[in-house]
């Protein structure tokens, strides 16, 4: 990993902590990776679609944890 990558991710994690947001490290890392991957893409829909999929997966997992049986 590059120094810039680590600095960007560490800043994002620090702001999350400073604002006392309840967002997992894993979710933030994955969001950061998606944005990093598509930052120079001319097609902005690629980043949006990837973020939408990630958030949908996260919400589904979160819902399963809260219901316990998936119902």
N, C-alpha and C positions, 0 to 999 in steps of 0.2 A: 504494500500500500504506500502511496506517495505521502509526503509530508502535508501537502495541500489537502488531500483526502482526509487524513487524520485530523487536521486542524478544523476543517469544515464540520466533520462529524462531531468532534469534541465540543465545538461551539454550539451546535444544535442540541446536544445532550445537556450542556450546561444551562442553556436557556430553558429547556424543559424543566430542569431541576429548580432553577430560580423562580419560574412561574408556578411551580408545584403542580404540574400537569401529570395526570395519571396515564402516561403513554409508555408502553414497554420499549426497552432498548431495541429489541428485535424489530418492532414495527418502525421505529425511527431509522434504524440502519437500512431497512429495506426501502423505505421511502427515499432516503438519501441516495441509495444506490440507483434507484430508478431515475431520479432527477439527474444524477451524474451521467448515467448512460445516455440519456436523451437530450442533454443540455445544448448540444450543437446541432440537433436534428432540425431540419426545416419543417418537418411534419410534426406539429405540436400535438396532434391527436395520439401519437404513439405514447407519449408520456402520460397523457390524460387517461388513456385506456388502461395502461399498466397500473396507474394509481387507483383507478376505479376497481379493477380486479383485486388488487391488494386489499383495499378497504372492505370490499364485499366479503372476501375470505376472512378477514379479521373479525368483522361483525358476526359472521356465521359461527366462527369458533367461540366468540364471546357469548353468543346466545346459547350455544350448547353447554358451556360451563355454567351458565346461570340456571338453565332448566334441568340440567343433570341427565335427562333422558332424551333430549332432542325434540320433545313434544312442544 
